[in-house]
Amino acid sequence: MTRLLLTLSEAAADAALEEGGFDEVFLWTRNGRTTFTGGVDPHLTGLGVVNPRNVDLVRIALGVLAADRSVHREAGGSSWNARDFDLTVEVTDPGTWAQHAEQLSRTVGFLSGDSWAFSFTQAPSAEATGLPIEEQHHDRTVLLSGGADSAAGALLSAIELGENHSQSLVSHYSSTAISPVQQGIVSAITELVPGIRQVHHQFRLHRGSKRLDGSSFRSETSTRTRSLLFLALGLAVAERAESTLWIAENGFASLNPPLGPDRRGSLSTHTTHPRFLRELTALMQSMGGHGLIENPFETLTKGEMFRRVSDAVGIDAASTYLSSTNSCSHTDGRYSGAPAGSSCGVCFGCLVRRAAFTAAGIPDATTYLSEESGGRYSAFVRQKTIVEPLRDFVDRGIRPRDVMAMSLPEGYAAQDAFALSQRGVDELRGLL
């Protein structure tokens, strides 16, 4: 078991390092020594007076993501292991969180495929309280990652709300290449939906590369817990906006049927799985925090989402808008000389995206590294491709036992998941 600590106090961090009781110590401050990058205040005072439970959830989520990134898994494929974490986090009300620790452990464990134990200690009070910012109400809060699904959701939300209504868009990024993509989507929505009022919150927050003693953190790239931090930040904004939080993701990707027998457990991501979203909602509501989360596209494939965009704004506008997004699972193409923010074209995210354009009859103007005629990026593309496993998956098709392994939440009918997955496979078959 790996023992980790997230503290907001430099003194507590130094004491923990001196005592040696933790394998990793993470310190989150806004202006002082810190192991995190980004200007987000650990008390979220920039948003105003946020429900303390939602502030705590952001701290917990950041600690989970930092831990996830700092402990290596074993080899890939079926050798991936479930790790054991014991994470201590400073929160506003340790007693209340301790009462819900098992519920939190189950939720996070389902998300990452690991075993989690949580302990809580008292966080120091903020040096400055949040400003009593008025008029923050918005009709809806929408997560905007920069990917095609979130962009489709943000646009369709704006169209549904209409003129003289407002929405709050929430983005999180670690790669600076994604920030302008997110900003471009917001500008495009403003042009496509005149009269909609929008405010865009962009959060840059991630674990840095160096420990407090100057040594380098280990870096595990298979992290499955980014969505917890994204949702926690979104819920904090939604709490101030007094609105439901939309997370727009096609239902096929959310169910994430395994590509093969070695792609279960830790290799099967649950970042937007309906069970995870429902459990997080239940946890926050039982804690007295803001936890209203909705995925209005839970029953749709990506192609079906794209068609809704096309029906709303026309094929040409949909092509331009959706092609400006980034759905690639890999952001390290720049190390192979590719432009920042490039799309490989052969990862799961890119292949489902390409299939969705085809299924929806929308021209795909995205530039994919796999289609570069000169072969400059062929080595990078070969490392990232899952075309053959995905082709095998499509040839095999969805089986009832695949649905039985999806851990569907109560009220989600197996036959609905089966039908949705079949439609998703049909879209992929149209590409492959």
Secondary structure, 3 states (H helix, E strand, C coil): CEEEEEECCHHHHHHHHHHCCCCEEEECCCCCCCCEECCCCCCCHHHCCCCHHHHHHHHHHHHHHHHHHHCCCCCCHHHCCCCEEEEEEEECCHHHHHHCHHHHHHHHHHHHCCEEEEEEEECCCCCCCCCCCCCCCCCEEEECCCCHHHHHHHHHHHHHHCCCCEEEEEEEECCCCHHHHHHHHHHHHHHHCCCCEEEEEEEECEECCECCCCCECCCCCCCCCHHHHHHHHHHHHHHHHCCCEECCCCHHHHHCCCCCCCCCHHHCCCCCCHHHHHHHHHHHHHHCCCCCEECCCCCCCHHHHHHHHHHHHCHHHHHHHHHCCCCCCCCCHHHHCCCCCCECCCCHHHHHHHHHHHHHCCCCCCCEHHHCCCCCCHHHHHHHCCHHHHHHHHHHCCCHHHHHCCCCCCCCCHHHHHHHHHHHHHHHHHHC
